[in-house]
């Protein structure tokens, strides 16, 4: 088993995806989005790229822009018919959105690894 420092970003986020409650307590899209935002801010503050370019990548993936940050872009992709409150998604939407978020994040990081 690798130590945390030895994990690539993709491996790290795969472990978060497997056991989100271990990282954030209550497993919800909004809480995981806050966690990822914190990860990004910490990375940037310490000279790493963090999630730089992810919002733009999501906009390109979606094929449409709006004024939402990256979390809103994920919601647009996962729930194209809309949502009322990202802090109170129905359980099925919550699971689906979390799944889509991690799929998209992995695809983004995979592309970035090759670039």
N, C-alpha and C positions, 0 to 999 in steps of 0.2 A: 504494500500500500504506500502510495506517495505521500509525502508531507505536503501541506497546503502550499508552501512556497514553490514546490516543484510542479504544481499543476499549471497547465496552460489555461488561458481564459475559458476556452471551450470546455475543458475538463472541470474546471471550477464551477461554471454555471450548470453543467450536467449534474454535478453533485447537489447544487442548490435545487435543481428541478426534481431530483429524486427524493429529497427530504426538505422541502421548503420550510416546514414547521420548525426544524432544527435551527434554521437561520433567521427566521422572522417571527416565530411564535404563531400567531393566527395566519393561516394560509389564505390570502386573498390577493386578487390582482392588484388592488390599490397599495397594499402593504408591500408586495413584491416589487411594484414599480418604484415605491419610495426607497426600498433597499437598493435597487439598481441605480437610482439617481444618486444615492449616497456613495455607492461604489464608484460611479463615474466621477463625482466631485473629488473624492479622495485620490483617485488615480491621476486626474488632471493636476491636482495640487502637488503631487509628488513626481510629476514629469512623465507620466505614462499617458497613452492616448485615451484610456478609458473607453467611452462609447462614442467618441468623436465620429461624426458622419452617420450615426445610426438613424437619426430622425430623417435626414435627407435620403438615406437608403430606403427607409420605410415609405416615404412620399413617392419615390420612384417605383417601388414595388406596388404601391396602391394605385399609382397613376393619377393621383389628384392631391392637391395641397389644401390645407386649411390652416387656421390659426392654432391648432392643438399642438402641444409638445409631443414627444415621441410616444408617451403612454396613450394619448388620444389617437394617434395614428394606428397603434396596435389595436385599439378598440374598434376603429373604423374597419380594419381588415377582418378582425375576428367576428364582429357583430355588425355587418353591413346594413342591417335594418334599424340600427340605432340602439341606444341605451338611455336610461333615465339618470342613474347615479352610479359612477364607477366605484363608489364606496359601499354600495348596497346592490350588487348584481345578484340575480337569481342563481341558486347553486349550480345549475347546469351551465349557465353563461359564465359563471366564475371559473369553473373547471376548464371549459372550452377556451376561454380567453387566456388563462394561464398557460395552457398547452400551446396555443398559437404564439404567445409571446416568446416562449422558450424555443419553439421551432424557428421563429424568425430570428431571434438572437443568435442561435447556432448557425443559421445560414449566413447572416451578416458576418460573424466572426470567421467562418470558414472562407468566405470570399476575401476578407481582409488578410487572412493568413497567406493566401496565395499571391496577393498583390504586392 
